[in-house]
Amino acid sequence: MNKKAQQEQDILEFGVFLQHYTPHLSPQDTLAAATRLVKLARELGRLNLQACNVGLTPRQDKRKTAIDTELSALSLELNLPLDTSGDPRGAAVRVLFPENFSNTWGGGWAVPE
């Protein structure tokens, strides 16, 4: 399986898992939210790596703030808490499910990047 196909598969699996916890959303809306989460997590992960290696430019710092704002809005839409990390070695964004499901050392469910 090539990289793009694997990423699409990861998004789909994450969306199906997320649907169980977002019954107030249609499956299409949940998949759209999962896709947005993955996109934001990927971008935040790249910014975390940049910040660790050489620091962020003012423009990148502004974008990181905008991503945090988007994630807060998405958290309210999903009615699920989200946790972010600035450490490039781990998941940039984690969903904190009510049953404390975890697929990471730091707790929470890592949003695929």
Sequence and secondary structure as in RCSB ss.txt:
>XXXX:A:sequence
MNKKAQQEQDILEFGVFLQHYTPHLSPQDTLAAATRLVKLARELGRLNLQACNVGLTPRQDKRKTAIDTELSALS
LELNLPLDTSGDPRGAAVRVLFPENFSNTWGGGWAVPE
>XXXX:A:secstr
  HHHHHHHHHHHHHHHHHTT TTS HHHHHHHHHHHHHHHHHHHHHHHHHHHT   HHHHHHHHHHHHHHHHHH
HHHTS EEE   TTS SEEE  TT   SSTTSSEE   
